[in-house]
Amino acid sequence: MSVKVEDKLFLDRFKVDEESHLRLVDGSVCMEKCADQPCLYICPANVYKLEKDRISIGYEGCLECGSCRIGCPHFNIEWRFPKGGYGIRHKFG
């Protein structure tokens, strides 16, 4: 029996802070200088979405892996861990 990634991610729990721990340094860079926009597909949690003429960030579901920070060719993503007590809690089983 194989277990799907979605089933494993369902075991994770989140305590969401009111303030995002992810931020675009300059939103215009994403739309004007970044043709590939790797943040849209490199994030395993699909936190980044293209909405009309901007990139939106759904930080509430962030897995805190840092892929977006490393994958952004313009270093335009400010990434930090959530404040203490907030963020993802992994549950194995």
N, C-alpha and C positions, 0 to 999 in steps of 0.2 A: 504494500500500500504506500503510495507516494503522498507526501504532504505538500500542499500548495503554499507558496510564499504568502498569499493573502490570508490563509488560515493561521500561519505563524504570526503574522503582523497583528491579527485580531487579539492575540494574547497580550500585546503591549498596552500599557495604560499611560495616559497623559494627564498631567496637572498643568493646566494652561495659565500662564501669567497674562496680565492685561497688556503688558508691553512686549513687543516682538524682540526676539534676540537676533533676528535677521533683518538686514536693511540694504537697499540698493544705495550706493554712494551717490550715483547720478543716474536717474531713470532715463535720461535722454541718450546715454551711452548705449543702452540696450537696444533702443529702437534705431539709432542713427549709425552706430559704428559696429554693431555686432550682428552680422548677417546670419550666422549659424544659431545663435542663442542656445548654447548647450545646456544652460540651466533648466530649460524646458524638458529635457530628456535625461539628463545625468542624475537628477534627484530620484532616489528610489521611492520616495513618498509622494512624488508629484506635487511638491509644495509650490512650485512656480507655474503660473498659468499666463497665457497670452490673452489679454482682454482688450479688444479693439486696438488701441494705440499705446498700450503700456503692459508691463509685466506686473502681475499681482503676486503677493506672497501670502500663502496660507500657513503661517508659522506654527499653527496649533498642532499640525500633524507631523512636524519635523522629527526625524529619527536621530538628529544630532551627529550625523556621520561626517559632515564637513565636505562632502563631495562637491557641493555647489561652490564653495570657496576655492577649492583647488581647480575645478573645471572652468571657472570663468576666465576667459582669455584676457579680459581687461581689468581683472582684480577689482571688480565693481561691486562685489558682495561683501558687506561687513557682517561677519559671523562671529558670534560668541556663544558660550554656553548660557542657558537660561539661569536666572537667579536661583540661589539655593532653595531646594525644595520643589522647584518647578521643572517641567520638561517630561521626558519619556521615562517610564519605568518598565524595564524588560522583565517579562515573566516567562520562565522556561517551563516546558512540560509537554 
